[in-house]
Amino acid sequence: MTMTHPAAGGKASSAPLMGRAAEPTIFELSQPGRSSFQFRTTGVPPRPAGDLIPSEFLADDVVELAEVSERDLVAHFTRLSHRQFSVDLGAYPLGSCTMKYNPKVCDTIASLPGLAGVHPGAPASLTQGWLEIMVSLEAALCEVTGMASATLQPAAGAAGELTGLLLMRAYHAARGEERRRIIIPDSAHGTNPASVTLGGYDVTTVPSDDRGCVDLAALKAVLDTDVAGIMLTNPNTLGLFEEDIAEIAAAVHDVGGLLYYDGANLNAILGVVRPGDMGFDIVHMNLHKTFATPHGGGGPGAGPVAVSSRLTEFLPGPRATKVGDRYDWVTPPSSIGRVHGWHGNALVLARALAYIEIHGGDGLRKVSERAVLNANWIRQRLSTVFDVAFDRPCMHEVVLSLTTLRKDHGIKAIDVAKRLMEEGFHAPTVYFPLIVDEALMIEPTETESLQTLEALAQAFELIAAEALSDPDSLHAAPRTSPVGRVDEALAARQLIQTFDARPQP
Amino acid sequence: METPENLRYSSDHEWAARTGTTVRIGITDYAQDALGDVVYVEAPAVGSTVSVGAAIGEVESTKSVSEIYAPVAGTVIAVNEALADHPELVNADPYGEGWLCEVAVEGEGGFDALLDAEAYRALTD
């Protein structure tokens, strides 16, 4: 047996949060006349903007931009960056978001000049390598999901959802059918009903049963030929596998509807079970969750959508396609058109292919097995501290309910989440899914070591003990961070969207 | 948690108070407590007709957005304008100043089928 130091893995208690003074805004750092750049002297005489641009297009007011030196500019943003919690800093168990560590080698590959330096408008004859990457990624994603073909264009998961719904509409329209309803379980991600509405459909909600899965009888009661399809996440947002999925698929297909797979939780099933084999017709993937491309922060993202063969003809185009022994751009015959200005966020796609190639099929299966193992370790370990919403083996994440703690000690999920940040971990997701009272949703992902999981569990245990001994301190947390507890209710009720940086009298 | 005896309740956590043919509607103390700090309330349009169980508005808190369902059927004749600027009234006084709207009912409009205080308490305990 190998002895490991108890701190192996570790937590982000050494995050460089020096001092507690608020960082000024860039506008408060402004001094007239300072600049971070200088233009080359070109000899071209300056001309007023009004000479070059028609007056109706000119703004009435001059925009006041911050005037700072390069030195102050870099210091400002570096200080802000040191006040962020990030995946690179420590464990980030933000349930439903799959905030796993992204291997740096994927960034290295995407930075290769041969990839990063190519203009997206370059003709296929000069970009055969790029097209091969796209064709290879499409094939890999189809193999993982059990689908026939895919579009790589959608710029993120939500864009993928809308694309999937437009594909659904095109499929039904080609059959002369105008179906109006999409079914969504009450545990669904909030993006699902939003995408349905944007896609021009009406939402029908089905309840969950007492095991946290789709209530099959309630589903069958709302199925008819007006149903265009159902959107499901499997495992669902409770981290539970929808065990009746085969029966659900048969029931929806029986009325002519399609099954849409929300790929948000795909990290739980890689190489184990495929949406296509479960009966799904359309699958979107959040590459940043499952295939380790950049998380959030404004993107860029990528949300490829894979479909079964009966939907291939409707896919967005043009698609990178192998034609003979060459690659070319081909638009499917009944395409719904473009959903992105170019060919998707290509460098993100390259990272995803790198991640897939590095892991291989067996490696991807291990990714999911360890993600599920880690979540169950946390579930088992914390089940003596908090109530588990549905206490049976989970998939990649577990949902706790702090109802008892709230009733007995006035401690809410938000208090525990805020306090956890002081212990060197990012907060878990709170108050989602909506059907769990005082929900605390933990997704450790496969990239955290046993030692880090142990440290995380101990932090939760410490906080649970504080809830009994010193509840007031939890209400005030976090107290050691540069910004303390924010009054979210006040901020939402009295929304102020501007900031006056001028010195106040 | 307060559950006044003189009101009637829906299993979706709305309360209803009848005066003649007018029924005033709001969300219960239990509901506002579960939602947390309310930051926005969307009331129905005056003059709209509502049926029992139909979504008539939304209440948004720092945690979530929830639909409000009509506990009775009828025509909306008044909405609580104060909630537009002061959604916190729903938290502070759910059965008083935090009321949502008033519905004119024909006949009993589904009022008689609502839960009494004792049955609602049993539901939420």
Interface residues (C-beta under 8 A of the other chain):
Chain A: K412 V430 Y431 L434 D437 E488 A489 A492 R493
Chain B: A34 G36 D37 V38 V39 Y40 E60 S61 T62 K63 S64 S66 P87 E88
